[in-house]
Amino acid sequence: MAYEIYLQKVNLMMQDKNIKKIIDCKNVKFYFTKERILYNVNWTICEGDFWAVIGPNGGGKSTLARLLVGLLQPTSGEIIKDKSLRIGYVPQNTFLNRHFPITTIEVVMMGFLKPKLFGGFLPKNAKEIAMERLAEFHMESYAHKKIGELSGGQRQRVLIARALCGNPNLLILDEPTASIDQKNQKEIYELLRKINQEKTIIMISHDVSVLLGCAKKVLYVNKEVTTHDLPSNMRIPCDSDIKEHFCEVELMGLWNNSKI
């Protein structure tokens, strides 16, 4: 019943609009042993969306991302994906040994690898495409540097470039700006805003100060989920206003005030 009510609301919003659904979550639940991590997740992702996924630690945000990618399977319910869907994923705390002797271009080319019975393979033009992806992030001059020589912000750009190598139409990022300075955060958000012109984005973040300038919708996750459109009359803090952390509690306050 919960999904039917949610679906009615979604269909009303989609009427008279040429909007394509690419993922539809129906009454999704996920348990780890006997612990309930997520339940009653009803959520529709449409082509061109930019979702900001927020919520408390332990609320199930990263679990939800892994369910969408297919790394986990729902305990019950279903996740329906469009047949043309290709997902690029930048996980939280990506394992990347800074002391391992691998170059930036080699890390990006790993995005082409697909598991096969006898290992993965690379397309013939893999290096050329990888260089193009680095150029999009202004990182082509670092192509032959060891990954351990890059700053945190530079490494994060490389990981996003790697996720784009499979030409996804949906990019899912789990805390991509964690542990990097504010300047690099803003630059990454600006790059993601440009990527959103061609690709759908779902981004998990605690610090939504700059994300507010990019996101179109908000998903609040705390075991269950709540969806919000960002109203056009919401005042989005400009760069000069942002001096400190801007948390999701303040976001919900802004959202509620905008409806008054």
C-alpha positions in Angstrom: 0.0 0.0 0.0 2.8 2.4 0.8 4.3 2.0 -2.6 0.9 2.5 -4.4 0.4 5.8 -2.6 4.0 6.9 -3.4 3.5 5.9 -7.0 0.4 8.0 -7.3 2.3 11.0 -6.2 5.2 10.3 -8.6 2.8 9.8 -11.5 1.1 13.1 -10.8 4.4 14.9 -10.8 5.4 13.2 -14.1 2.1 14.0 -15.9 2.6 16.2 -19.1 6.3 15.8 -18.8 8.6 13.7 -21.0 10.4 12.2 -18.0 12.1 8.8 -18.1 12.3 6.6 -15.0 15.7 4.8 -14.8 15.4 3.2 -11.3 12.2 2.4 -9.3 12.5 1.2 -5.7 9.4 -0.6 -4.5 9.0 -1.3 -0.8 12.7 -2.1 -0.5 13.9 -3.5 2.8 17.4 -4.6 3.8 18.4 -6.6 6.9 21.9 -7.4 8.1 21.5 -10.7 10.1 18.6 -9.6 12.2 19.3 -5.9 12.2 16.9 -3.8 10.1 19.1 -1.3 8.1 16.5 0.0 5.6 12.8 -0.5 5.2 9.8 0.8 3.2 12.1 2.5 0.6 10.0 3.8 -2.2 12.0 6.0 -4.5 12.0 6.9 -8.2 15.1 8.2 -10.0 14.5 9.9 -13.3 16.8 10.8 -16.1 18.6 14.1 -15.5 18.0 14.1 -11.7 20.7 15.3 -9.3 19.9 13.8 -5.9 21.5 15.0 -2.7 21.3 12.0 -0.3 21.6 13.1 3.4 20.9 11.7 6.8 22.6 10.6 10.1 25.5 8.2 10.3 24.2 4.7 10.4 21.0 5.7 8.7 21.6 3.5 5.7 22.8 5.9 3.0 25.8 3.8 1.9 23.8 0.6 2.1 21.2 2.2 -0.2 24.0 3.1 -2.7 25.3 -0.5 -2.7 21.8 -1.8 -3.3 21.4 0.5 -6.3 24.7 -0.6 -7.7 23.9 -4.2 -7.2 26.7 -5.0 -4.6 23.9 -5.9 -2.2 20.4 -7.5 -2.8 17.2 -6.3 -1.1 15.9 -8.6 1.7 12.5 -7.9 0.3 10.9 -5.6 -2.3 12.5 -4.9 -5.7 14.7 -2.4 -7.5 13.6 -2.1 -11.1 16.3 -0.6 -13.5 15.9 0.6 -17.0 17.5 -1.8 -19.5 19.8 0.9 -20.8 21.1 1.9 -17.4 24.9 2.0 -16.9 26.1 2.9 -13.4 29.4 4.5 -12.5 30.2 4.2 -8.8 32.6 6.1 -6.5 32.4 4.3 -3.1 33.1 5.8 0.3 36.7 5.3 1.5 37.9 3.8 -1.8 40.8 1.5 -1.1 43.7 3.1 -2.9 47.2 2.3 -1.5 49.1 5.6 -1.9 52.4 3.6 -1.8 51.5 1.2 -4.6 53.5 2.1 -7.7 50.6 2.9 -10.0 50.2 6.0 -12.1 47.2 8.2 -12.4 46.4 7.1 -16.0 46.6 3.4 -14.9 44.1 4.1 -12.1 41.7 5.7 -14.5 42.0 2.9 -17.0 40.9 0.5 -14.3 37.4 1.9 -14.9 37.3 -0.1 -18.2 37.9 -3.5 -16.5 35.0 -5.8 -16.5 35.2 -9.2 -14.6 35.7 -12.1 -16.9 36.4 -15.8 -16.3 40.1 -15.3 -17.1 40.5 -11.7 -16.0 39.4 -8.3 -17.4 40.2 -6.6 -20.7 40.8 -3.1 -22.0 39.4 -1.6 -25.2 42.0 -0.7 -27.8 41.5 3.1 -27.2 41.4 2.8 -23.4 44.4 5.1 -22.9 43.1 7.7 -25.3 39.7 7.8 -23.6 41.3 7.8 -20.1 43.3 10.9 -21.1 40.1 12.6 -22.3 38.5 11.9 -18.9 41.5 13.3 -17.1 41.4 16.4 -19.3 37.8 17.0 -18.3 39.0 17.2 -14.7 42.1 19.3 -15.7 44.3 16.4 -14.6 45.9 15.4 -17.8 49.3 16.8 -16.8 49.3 14.4 -13.8 48.7 11.3 -16.0 52.1 9.7 -15.4 52.5 10.8 -11.8 52.3 8.2 -9.1 48.8 8.3 -7.5 50.5 8.7 -4.1 52.0 12.0 -5.2 48.6 13.6 -5.7 46.6 15.6 -3.1 43.4 14.4 -1.7 41.3 16.6 -4.0 43.3 15.4 -7.0 42.9 11.8 -6.1 39.2 12.2 -5.8 39.0 13.7 -9.3 40.9 10.7 -10.6 38.5 8.3 -9.0 35.5 10.1 -10.5 37.3 10.1 -13.9 37.7 6.3 -13.4 34.0 5.9 -12.7 33.2 7.7 -16.0 35.3 5.5 -18.2 32.4 3.0 -18.6 30.3 5.9 -20.1 27.6 5.6 -17.4 24.3 7.4 -17.6 24.0 7.3 -13.8 26.8 8.4 -11.5 26.6 7.4 -7.8 29.0 9.0 -5.4 29.4 8.2 -1.7 30.9 11.1 0.2 33.3 12.1 -2.6 34.4 15.3 -0.8 35.1 13.9 2.6 38.5 14.8 4.1 39.4 17.4 1.4 39.5 21.1 1.8 36.7 23.5 0.9 38.3 24.9 -2.2 38.6 21.4 -3.7 35.1 20.6 -2.6 33.7 23.5 -4.6 35.7 22.6 -7.6 34.5 19.0 -7.6 30.9 20.2 -7.1 31.2 22.6 -10.1 32.5 19.7 -12.2 29.6 17.5 -11.1 27.2 20.2 -12.0 28.6 20.2 -15.6 28.4 16.4 -15.7 24.7 16.6 -14.7 24.0 18.3 -18.0 24.4 14.8 -19.6 24.2 12.3 -16.7 22.0 11.6 -13.8 23.8 12.0 -10.4 23.1 10.6 -6.9 25.5 12.0 -4.3 25.7 11.1 -0.6 27.1 14.0 1.5 27.0 15.3 5.0 28.1 18.8 4.1 25.5 20.1 1.7 26.7 23.8 1.7 27.9 23.7 -1.9 25.8 20.8 -3.1 22.7 23.0 -2.7 23.8 24.9 -5.7 23.7 21.7 -7.8 21.1 19.3 -6.4 17.5 19.3 -7.7 16.1 16.9 -5.2 16.9 15.7 -1.6 16.5 12.2 -0.2 16.7 12.0 3.6 17.7 8.6 4.7 17.3 7.3 8.3 16.2 3.7 8.0 13.2 4.9 6.0 13.4 7.6 3.3 11.8 11.0 2.7 12.0 12.8 -0.7 11.9 16.5 -1.2 12.1 18.7 -4.3 14.2 21.8 -3.8 11.7 24.7 -4.2 12.7 27.4 -6.6 12.1 30.1 -3.9 14.5 28.5 -1.5 17.4 30.8 -0.8 20.6 29.0 -1.7 23.7 30.4 0.2 26.2 31.8 -2.3 29.9 31.3 -1.9 30.3 34.5 0.1 27.8 33.2 2.6 29.5 29.9 3.2 32.0 30.2 5.9 31.2 27.2 8.1 29.7 23.7 7.8 26.1 23.8 6.5 24.3 20.6 7.8 21.3 18.7 6.7 19.3 19.9 9.7 19.7 23.5 8.4 18.7 22.3 5.0 15.4 20.9 6.3 14.8 24.2 8.0 15.3 26.1 4.8 13.1 23.7 3.0 10.3 24.1 5.5 10.6 27.9 5.6 10.4 28.1 1.8 6.9 26.6 1.9 5.5 29.3 4.2 
